[in-house]
């Protein structure tokens, strides 16, 4: 018979490459439940609490912490150890008065960057889809599973928005265009900041390309590999 439903378990060897782990130390790793982020671009909340932050010895202690709302993701209490956490998501620990943002290292793997209280109240999201809704409402879809409704907007897929947490109110619109500051999310330049020199339109056979300037050099990459983080400078603190 054919298999039905999602896999309940995850082996370390085949875990998403964005997760920095010792792949041969043990056989299994905590699996990610489908949700706001794609599995290939996220890591489970329980793994962050237990292994990355060292706030628990085992999964039982993680579940206790989540049950008493001691951990917030983007300003909202989450109770599942398998909840998917992705790029630029904010993990807050109200009892310890600490907060962290998920960023990338030079090899494109997730790492936690400690941030202050002001930084923990904002988040960047990338527009991945745009469609017309009922009564002339425009719906914007983001990389972190949000659907934001607007009466009028010039935003298109590839642009970014700065939103408040947990209200999801858009405070700034960041267009992908000449002069924009972008964060590279894949490839040999992963985790680096660069300036957009030119956006090259795509065709039926070729994806949209972006020419970037970094220090004294320039290079091309596909548009999906860049994340607009600001105009003259990043809207959030990124230690590069």
Backbone as a ProteinNet text record, in pm:
[ID]
protein_1_A
[PRIMARY]
XXXXXXXXXXXXXXXXXXXXXXXXXXXXXXXXXXXXXXXXXXXXXXXXXXXXXXXXXXXXXXXXXXXXXXXXXXXXXXXXXXXXXXXXXXXXXXXXXXXXXXXXXXXXXXXXXXXXXXXXXXXXXXXXXXXXXXXXXXXXXXXXXXXXXXXXXXXXXXXXXXXXXXXXXXXXXXXXXXXXXXXXXXXXXXXXXXXXXXXXXXXXXXXXXXXXXXXXXXXXXXXXXXXXXXXXXXXXXXXX
[TERTIARY]
83.3	0	87.2	34.2	108.6	111.5	217.3	229.4	138.4	77.9	-10.6	33.7	23.8	58.2	206.1	242.1	380.3	461.3	593.6	682	679.2	672	668.6	808.5	904.9	1041.2	1138	1255.9	1356.7	1495.8	1567	1704.3	1797.9	1904.7	1999.8	2068.6	2099	2171.9	2094.1	1961.9	1880.1	1808.9	1848.3	1787	1821.5	1737.6	1765.8	1906.4	1972.1	2111.9	2126.8	2015.5	2025.3	2044.9	2024.8	2041.3	2184.3	2253	2390.6	2392.2	2419.9	2421	2530.6	2562.1	2652.2	2566.8	2581.6	2488.6	2512.8	2628.2	2656	2665.3	2638.4	2647.6	2532.5	2411.3	2292.6	2218	2120.8	2046.8	1933.3	1860.9	1739.1	1752.8	1666.4	1659.1	1511.8	1479.4	1341.6	1292.7	1176.4	1122.3	1048.7	1037.6	965.9	825.8	727.6	589.5	560.8	491.8	457.6	381.6	419.3	353.7	392.8	439.6	468.4	584.3	680.9	797.5	804.8	871.5	896.2	996.5	985.8	1072.1	1219.4	1250.6	1389.5	1452.5	1369.4	1421.9	1384.9	1375.1	1337.4	1397.6	1383.4	1426.3	1323.8	1308	1205.4	1237.1	1133.7	1150.1	1214.3	1175.6	1231.4	1381.6	1432.6	1576.7	1649.8	1587.5	1648.5	1659.2	1550.2	1547.7	1645.1	1644.2	1726.4	1872.1	1898	2034	2107	2036.8	2103	2114.6	2009	2010.9	2048.9	2038.4	2074	1985	1855.8	1763.8	1693.6	1717.4	1654.2	1748.9	1735.2	1819.3	1758.7	1625.7	1556.9	1428.4	1358.4	1237.5	1124.2	1123.9	1020.6	1027.7	1148.5	1164.8	1125.4	1151.6	1112.5	960.8	889.7	743.7	686	748.9	702.7	717.6	831.9	856.4	756.4	726.7	631.4	489.4	456.8	321.7	292.5	394.3	372.5	405.4	409.5	424.9	553	660.3	788.9	868.7	818.4	888.3	790.1	829.1	747.9	822.5	749.5	806.3	732.7	805	746.3	633.6	654.6	559.7	440.2	434.3	321	369.4	298.8	333.7	309.3	408.9	396	414.4	330.6	332.2	387.6	411.7	461.1	613.1	675.6	821.8	863.7	769.1	798.7	765.4	728.1	692.4	810.1	783.7	889.7	932.4	1061.9	1118.7	1213.5	1200.4	1279.4	1356.8	1411.2	1498.4	1431.7	1505.1	1467.1	1355.3	1309.5	1211.8	1275	1192.2	1240.1	1192.9	1286.6	1255.3	1276.1	1170	1178.1	1160.3	1236.1	1228.2	1194.4	1064.7	1022.8	1078.1	1084.8	1130.7	1277.9	1355.9	1499.1	1531.9	1430.7	1446.8	1552.6	1543.7	1636.2	1559.3	1621.4	1558.1	1666.5	1631.5	1726.7	1658.3	1738.7	1688.6	1764.5	1692.9	1754.2	1813.5	1945.9	2016.7	2100.9	2184.8	2266.9	2415	2490.2	2635.1	2689.5	2820.9	2882.1	2859.1	2810.5	2782.3	2631.5	2554.4	2410.9	2334.6	2391.3	2324.3	2274.5	2166.7	2106.5	2195	2194.5	2255.8	2173.5	2184	2105.7	2187.6	2127.1	2191.7	2112.6	2176.2	2105.9	2073.6	1951.2	1905.8	1844.4	1828	1769.5	1616.5	1555.6	1408.4	1346.3	1410.4	1357.8	1360.2	1470.1	1483.9	1382.8	1348.1	1256.2	1113	1084.3	948	924.3	1026.9	1011.4	1068.2	1020.7	1064.5	1054.5	1145.5	1140.3	1077.3	989.3	928.3	941.4	961.4	977.1	846.7	806.4	685.7	713.6	636.9	655.8	538.2	426.2	309.3	217.1	140.6	46.4	-74.6	-193	-313.2	-430.9	-526.4	-644.2	-746.5	-801.1	-903.3	-1039.6	-1134.8	-1270	-1276.4	-1370	-1397	-1273.3	-1188.7	-1073.2	-956.7	-963.9	-855.5	-739.8	-618.4	-498.1	-435.6	-406.7	-347.4	-200.2	-116.6	27.1	65.8	137.1	184.5	333.9	377.5	517.4	588.5	720.3	801.6	777.7	719.9	695.4	548.1	476.3	340.2	232.7	262.9	163.4	84.3	-39.1	-120.3	-169.6	-122.5	-154.8	-243.9	-355.7	-451.5	-431.9	-426.2	-408.8	-509	-558.3	-649.8	-574.5	-451.4	-370	-223.4	-143.8	-1.6	76.1	198.8	288.2	386.2	376	468.1	446	556.7	551.7	642.2	627	716.1	863.3	939.7	1080.5	1106.9	1002.4	1015.1	1004.4	1032	1022.8	940.8	895.5	822.7	878.6	878.3	915.4	785.9	761.9	636.2	662	561.4	569.8	522.1	570.5	532.3	464.3	353.9	290.6	178.2	163.8	47.9	48.2	165.4	182.2	149.5	170.9	146.6	268.8	246	356.4	401.2	529.6	583.7	672.1	730.7	813.4	801.8	804.6	806	942.9	1005	1140.9	1140.1	1162	1155.5	1289.5	1281	1400.8	1434.5	1537.8	1575.7	1714.6	1759.3	1893.6	1915.8	2026.6	2060.1	2010.7	1923.4	1871.1	1981	1969.3	2060.8	1995.9	2067.6	2011.1	2099.5	2036	2102.6	2100.5	2216.1	2224.4	2196.8	2099.2	2051.8	2099.2	2169.6	2217.7	2339.5	2416.7	2535.2	2660.9	2770.6	2898.7	2906	2812.1	2809.7	2703.7	2654.3	2548.7	2585.2	2489.5	2498.6	2565.7	2605	2671.8	2570.7	2606.1	2525.2	2583.8	2497.4	2544	2444.4	2489.1	2404.3	2359.9	2235.6	2185.1	2234	2301.6	2349.1	2246.4	2184.1	2083	1999.4	1871.9	1782.7	1757.1	1793.6	1778.8	1650.3	1559.7	1432.2	1452.1	1366.7	1374.4	1295.3	1307.6	1233.6	1162.7	1099.7	1031.8	1129.5	1255.3	1353.9	1456.8	1464.4	1566	1503.1	1538.1	1481.4	1534.9	1468.2	1513.3	1647.5	1740.2	1873.5	1894.8	1988.2	2022.3	2173.9	2219.1	2362.7	2392.7	2487.6	2518.5	2659.8	2674.6	2805.2	2843.1	2963.7	3011.4	3157.6	3184.6	3319.5	3369.2	3471.1	3527.2	3491.1	3394.9	3359.5	3208.7	3168.9	3027.3	3003.6	2881.5	2848.7	2699.3	2659.2	2518	2467.5	2341.3	2276.2	2127.9	2059.4	1915.3	1842.2	1729	1654.9	1610.6	1585.8	1539.7	1648.3	1773.7	1884.5	1908.3	1829.3	1848.6	1723	1744.5	1636.8	1661.1	1571.1	1587.8	1572.9	1676.3	1673.2	1676	1689	1690.8	1721.3	1725.7	1761.6	1910	1942.5	2084.1	2155.6	2081.2	2138.2	2028.9	2065.3	1964.3	1871.1	1743.9	1644.8	1654.3	1722.4	1744.8	1895	1935.8	2077.4	2123.8	2218.7	2275.7	2426.2	2479.9	2624.6	2687.2	2749.5	2809.2	2961.1
-120.8	0	126.5	232.7	358.4	422.3	497.1	567.5	688.6	717.7	832.8	919.9	1051.1	1142.1	1174.1	1266.2	1310.1	1214.1	1220	1139.3	1191	1100.2	1139.4	1147.5	1086.4	1084	1146.8	1182.6	1245.5	1194.8	1138.9	1096.2	1215.5	1211.6	1322.3	1337.6	1226.2	1231.8	1304.4	1296.1	1359.1	1484.7	1536.6	1658.1	1776.8	1881.4	1999.6	2052.6	2093.9	2138.7	2270.2	2341.1	2467.8	2445.1	2320.9	2289.6	2242.7	2311	2277.7	2176.2	2050.5	1942.4	1841.9	1756.6	1644.2	1531	1503.9	1414.2	1265.8	1228.9	1087.5	1052.6	1150.5	1126.7	1039.6	1068.5	989.4	962.7	875.5	840.2	937.2	978.9	1056.6	1200.1	1284.3	1424.5	1462.8	1561.8	1609.1	1658.5	1613.4	1649.3	1783.9	1847.7	1974.2	1950.2	2011.1	1998.6	2105	2067.1	2161.7	2280.2	2400.1	2517.7	2643.6	2743.7	2873.8	2868.7	2783.3	2774.3	2636.9	2631.8	2504.5	2425.6	2294	2209.6	2229.6	2248	2262.4	2391.9	2488.4	2616.6	2650.5	2549.2	2574.4	2470	2495.1	2398.6	2396.5	2283.5	2272.3	2353.5	2411	2494.1	2416	2289.8	2209.3	2193.1	2182	2168.5	2296.5	2410.9	2538.8	2552.4	2519.1	2534.6	2438.9	2313.2	2211.6	2214.7	2215	2198.9	2329.3	2429.5	2554.1	2650.9	2663.4	2754.2	2684	2550.9	2475.4	2502.6	2531	2563.7	2441.1	2325.3	2202	2085.1	1984.2	1864.8	1765.2	1757.4	1662.2	1723.6	1645.7	1696	1717.4	1641.4	1657.3	1797.7	1843.7	1977	2085.1	2059.7	2153.8	2168	2054.5	2056.7	2130.6	2117.6	2187.8	2338.4	2381.1	2524.2	2582.2	2505.9	2553.8	2558.7	2462.9	2456.5	2576.8	2628.5	2745.6	2878.3	2873	2992.8	3070	2996.2	3058.9	3093.9	3051.3	3076.7	3135.4	3247.8	3311.2	3309.7	3287.4	3296.6	3408.1	3512	3630.2	3689.6	3688.2	3749.8	3665.7	3541.8	3453.2	3326.4	3284.5	3162.4	3040.4	2952.2	2829.2	2709.9	2606.4	2492.2	2364.2	2365.2	2244.3	2244.7	2133.5	2121.4	2113.4	2078.2	2063.2	2188.9	2296.2	2419	2467.6	2501	2540.4	2685.7	2704.9	2838.4	2863.2	2979.8	3006.5	3136.6	3174.9	3291.6	3418.7	3490.1	3617.7	3606.7	3485	3468.7	3507.8	3556.9	3603	3507.8	3453.6	3367.7	3449	3470.9	3552.3	3467.4	3501.3	3433.9	3539.3	3569.1	3677.1	3664.5	3543.8	3524.8	3561.2	3537.3	3568.2	3702.9	3768.2	3897.3	3890.9	3785.3	3768.2	3735.8	3769.4	3740.4	3709.6	3628.1	3586.5	3590.8	3619.4	3616.7	3509	3434.7	3328.2	3388.4	3377.8	3427.6	3314.4	3345.6	3244	3263.3	3153.9	3165	3165	3166.1	3177.3	3054.7	2946.4	2825	2804.2	2907.5	2900.9	2820.6	2803.4	2728.2	2824.8	2784.7	2871.5	2887.9	3009.5	3036.8	3143.7	3148.2	3242.7	3367	3481.6	3609.2	3679.1	3706.1	3771.2	3915.8	3957.6	4092.4	4158.9	4291.8	4363.3	4368.1	4429.5	4432.6	4505.7	4612.9	4689.4	4606.7	4534.5	4450.8	4337.2	4288.5	4175.3	4210.9	4338.8	4381.8	4401.5	4374.8	4389.7	4267.9	4249.1	4135.5	4169.4	4113.8	4129.8	4006.4	4027.6	3918.4	3948.1	3844.9	3860.1	3824.9	3908.5	3882.6	3771.7	3664.7	3552.3	3534.2	3600.7	3587.7	3706.6	3733.9	3845.5	3807.5	3822.6	3787.9	3875.1	3884.1	3966.5	3887.8	3951.8	3888.3	3948.3	3923.5	3974.9	4124.4	4192.4	4334.1	4421.2	4381.6	4463.3	4456.4	4366.7	4351.9	4274.2	4321.3	4253.3	4174.8	4049.1	3963.4	3937.5	3968.1	3946.1	3823	3732.4	3611.8	3624.8	3584.5	3602	3468.6	3476	3355.3	3283.1	3352.1	3290.4	3255.7	3233.8	3183.2	3285	3411.9	3514	3551.6	3592.8	3649.3	3784.4	3888.8	4025.5	4090.2	4143.9	4205.3	4356.5	4410.7	4553.7	4601.1	4725	4780.9	4823.9	4872.4	4916.6	4900.6	4844.9	4827.6	4810.4	4861.2	4846.3	4731.6	4664	4554.7	4438.3	4373.2	4256.7	4148.9	4023.6	3917.3	3954.5	3936.6	3974.6	4093.4	4175.7	4288.3	4237	4323.7	4286.2	4388.2	4348.6	4438.8	4426.6	4537.6	4538.2	4544	4445.1	4439.7	4440.8	4484.9	4484	4348.8	4311.4	4184.6	4210.6	4140.1	4036.3	4089.2	4224.2	4282.2	4259.2	4237.4	4220	4347.2	4461.9	4588.6	4625.9	4657.9	4695.2	4837.6	4854	4986	5039.5	4949.2	4993	4894.2	4948.4	4866.5	4878.4	4766.4	4763.9	4699.1	4780.1	4732.4	4673.5	4569.4	4512	4593.5	4674.6	4760.2	4815.4	4896.1	4952.6	5030.3	5000.2	5068.3	5000.6	4900	4829.6	4748.5	4735.4	4649.9	4513.7	4409	4273.3	4181.5	4080.6	3976	3850.4	3792.1	3675.2	3549.5	3470.4	3357.7	3221.1	3217.7	3090.1	3113.8	3006.2	3016.3	3047.6	3071.9	3093.6	3226.1	3316.9	3446	3449.1	3334.9	3328.1	3405.9	3478.2	3558.7	3693.7	3725.7	3852.9	3959.1	4083.7	4196.5	4253	4298.7	4355.1	4458.6	4540.5	4641.9	4595.1	4622.9	4585.8	4686.4	4636	4720.1	4724.9	4609.7	4602.5	4476.7	4485.6	4370.1	4334.1	4212.2	4166.7	4085.7	4130.4	4062.5	3919.3	3831.2	3692	3667.1	3547	3504.8	3374	3315.6	3188.1	3077.3	3090	2985.8	3025	3154.8	3200.2	3279.2	3247.1	3320	3463	3545.5	3683	3683	3766.5	3773.5	3908.4	3910.2	4033.9	4050.3	4164.5	4194.7	4270	4217.7	4273	4329.9	4432.7	4492.6	4464.8	4413.9	4383.8	4424.2	4528.8	4584	4627.4	4561.6	4602.1	4506.8	4420.7	4323	4322.5	4260.6	4245.9	4105.4	4055.1	3920.6	3908.7	3805.6	3779.1	3663.1	3670.2	3558.4	3562.7	3453.2	3451.1	3528.4	3587	3673.1	3600.1	3468.7	3395.5	3383.3	3412.7	3402.2	3529.6	3633.7	3759.3	3796.8	3864.4	3907.6	4055.2	4140.9	4285.2	4316.4	4379.9	4409.3	4558.4	4641.1	4785.2	4862.9	4994.3	5080.9	5115.5	5214.9	5249.8	5153.5	5105	5011.4	4917.1	4803.5	4706.8	4766.6	4728.3	4773.9	4696.6	4584.4	4507	4486.8	4456.2	4437.1	4302	4305.4	4183.8	4187.6	4101.5	4096.8	4016.4	4084.5	4017.3	4030.8
0	0	0	-55.3	-58.4	79.5	104.5	231.9	231.8	347	359.1	476.8	456	563.6	568.5	658.2	671.2	756.8	741.8	825.1	967.9	1063.3	1204	1263.9	1197.2	1249.6	1149.3	1199.5	1114.7	1153.9	1057.4	1082.7	1070.6	1149.5	1148.5	1012.9	948.9	822.4	713.4	718.2	614.6	664.1	780.2	833.8	744.3	741.9	659.6	682.5	574.5	583.6	658.9	680.6	753.9	903.9	949.9	1091	1116.7	1204.1	1237.6	1351.2	1317.4	1415.5	1382.8	1480	1456.2	1400.6	1273.2	1204.5	1231.8	1282.7	1306.5	1455.4	1540.8	1684.2	1732.9	1683.9	1715.8	1586.2	1591.9	1470.4	1441.2	1545	1525.1	1572.8	1519.3	1561.2	1566.7	1647.7	1658.2	1521.9	1482	1351.3	1356.5	1241.3	1230.4	1176.5	1240	1194.8	1089.6	983.8	878.5	936.8	891.3	946.4	873.1	947.4	888.1	788.3	813.4	725.4	659.7	545.4	481.5	565.5	562.1	643.1	609.6	479.3	437	486.4	526.7	570.6	713.5	798.5	937.2	1030	1159.3	1260.6	1372.8	1441.4	1545.4	1670.2	1729.4	1848.4	1963	1978.7	2087.6	2076.8	1955.9	1933.5	1973.5	1944.8	1981.6	2132.9	2202.5	2348.1	2417	2373.9	2440.4	2397.5	2266.6	2216.7	2188.3	2139.2	2103.6	2221	2300.2	2414.7	2544.7	2547	2666.8	2785.9	2759.4	2868.3	2925.7	2865.3	2913.7	2890.1	2975.8	2964	2867.5	2868.7	2782	2728.4	2645.4	2580.9	2681	2787.1	2890.2	2951.6	2979.9	3037.4	2936.1	2809.2	2704.1	2702.2	2707.7	2703.9	2824.2	2940	3060.4	3041.2	2986.8	2963.5	2864.3	2759.1	2659	2714.6	2800.4	2858	2947.7	3014.1	3100.9	3032.1	2898.6	2815	2845.8	2867	2898	2772.8	2657.3	2531.2	2429.3	2369.4	2266	2133.6	2025.9	1891.9	1819.8	1784.8	1721.1	1805.1	1936.4	2028.1	2065.1	2015.6	2042.9	2113.1	2217.5	2289.6	2201.3	2194.8	2116.8	2209.8	2188.8	2280.4	2218.3	2088.3	2023.1	2012.1	2050.8	2038.4	1892.1	1804.6	1661.9	1581.4	1649.1	1578.3	1494.1	1366.7	1273.3	1294.5	1320.3	1336.7	1219.8	1155.1	1035.5	1041.1	928.4	918.1	970.3	1055.7	1115.7	1218.1	1250.4	1357.8	1491.2	1582	1713	1822.4	1899.1	2013.4	2140.2	2216.8	2338	2462.9	2567.1	2696.7	2801.4	2821.9	2912.6	3053.7	3107.8	3245.5	3260.9	3156.6	3161.6	3099.8	3043.2	2977	2867.4	2787.5	2676.4	2549	2436.8	2307.6	2204.7	2107.3	2003.9	1867.5	1764.7	1627.8	1551.1	1468.8	1390.4	1262.5	1249.3	1131.3	1073	976.3	911.5	941.1	935.5	941.7	799.2	783.9	651.5	563.6	622.5	545.5	524.4	553.8	531	633.2	753.6	859.2	965.8	1033.9	1133.7	1257.1	1309.4	1437.7	1508.5	1640.6	1719.5	1750.1	1724.6	1754.2	1864	1977.1	2087.4	2050.4	2080.6	2047.2	2170.1	2163.4	2276.9	2266.4	2364.9	2373.2	2255	2209.6	2096.6	1968.7	1946.3	1827.1	1826.7	1946.8	1957.4	1921.2	1901	1870	1720.9	1638.7	1493.5	1421.2	1299.5	1219.6	1071.5	993.2	848.6	785.3	689.4	614.6	465.6	387.2	242.7	171.7	78.3	0.7	-100.4	-93.2	-185.1	-280.4	-252.8	-338.8	-324.9	-430.2	-429	-513	-457	-532.8	-490.7	-580.5	-554.4	-474.3	-372.6	-290.8	-320	-232.5	-250.8	-220.2	-286.9	-264.9	-286.9	-382.1	-417.5	-320.3	-223.5	-125.6	-188.3	-163.9	-213.3	-98.5	-122.8	-20.6	-51.5	45.6	33.1	113.3	50.9	118.3	144.5	261.9	300	319.5	332.7	347.3	478.8	576.6	707.3	728.1	618.4	627.7	660.7	655.2	685.9	560.8	580.6	473.9	523	458.3	499.8	395.1	438.7	347	341.6	220.1	198.6	93.7	109	9.6	-115.8	-94.3	-206.8	-170.5	-260.1	-233.8	-364.2	-363.6	-478.4	-457.7	-345.4	-315.4	-411.5	-448.8	-536.9	-477.8	-521.7	-472.7	-490.8	-384.6	-384.9	-294.4	-270.7	-178.4	-34.7	60.9	202.2	279.3	396.1	485.4	626.9	697.9	839.2	917.3	1002.7	1077.7	1227.5	1302.7	1447.9	1499.7	1616.9	1679.1	1812.7	1840	1756.2	1667.4	1655.8	1587.2	1436	1376.7	1232.4	1155	1214.4	1147.7	1064.3	936.4	848.1	880.6	912.7	943.6	831.7	750.2	637.3	522.7	401.4	281.4	216.9	187.9	134.4	-3	-106.4	-244.1	-288.5	-370.8	-431	-555.6	-548.3	-659.2	-639.8	-734.3	-729.4	-599.8	-532	-407.9	-281.6	-294.6	-177	-109	21.2	96.9	113	74.9	82.3	166.3	219.6	297.9	211	186.8	99.2	181	136.3	216	165.4	53	0.4	-87.5	-109.6	-193.7	-114.9	-185	-119.6	-44.7	-71.4	-1.6	108.4	149.6	251.4	376.4	431.3	553.4	531	408.2	380.2	336.5	362.2	317.4	188.8	98.4	-27.9	-76.8	-171.8	-233.2	-371.2	-405.6	-537.2	-640.7	-743.2	-852.6	-965	-989.8	-1095.6	-1078.5	-1113.2	-1114.7	-1260.5	-1298.8	-1436.6	-1448.3	-1533.9	-1550.1	-1600.6	-1554.3	-1596.6	-1723.5	-1775.7	-1894.6	-1862.5	-1963.9	-1944.5	-1904.2	-1948.3	-1922.4	-1816.9	-1784.8	-1691.4	-1576.6	-1452.8	-1339.1	-1331.2	-1255.2	-1235.4	-1162.5	-1208.4	-1150.5	-1083	-987.7	-918.8	-922.2	-969.7	-967.4	-839.2	-763.3	-631.4	-625.1	-541.9	-515.4	-371.2	-352.6	-218.2	-209.5	-130.8	-119.6	-257.4	-310.5	-440	-553	-530.8	-633.7	-658	-768.5	-800.2	-853.5	-837.1	-882.7	-902.3	-974.8	-1002.7	-918.6	-879.5	-812.5	-846.9	-825.1	-852.1	-742.8	-777.8	-685.6	-558.9	-570	-452.1	-345.4	-381.6	-286.7	-207.3	-234.4	-161.5	-84.4	27	116.1	144.3	98	119.6	268.2	326	469.4	500.1	396.3	419.8	293.3	306.9	194.5	205.1	283.8	301.1	395.7	495.7	592.5	640	702.1	748.5	854.2	847.5	944.1	1076	1074.3	1196	1214.4	1334.6	1363.9	1310.1	1217.2	1160.1	1173.6	1257.8	1276.9	1165	1071.7	956.6	963.1
[MASK]
++++++++++++++++++++++++++++++++++++++++++++++++++++++++++++++++++++++++++++++++++++++++++++++++++++++++++++++++++++++++++++++++++++++++++++++++++++++++++++++++++++++++++++++++++++++++++++++++++++++++++++++++++++++++++++++++++++++++++++++++

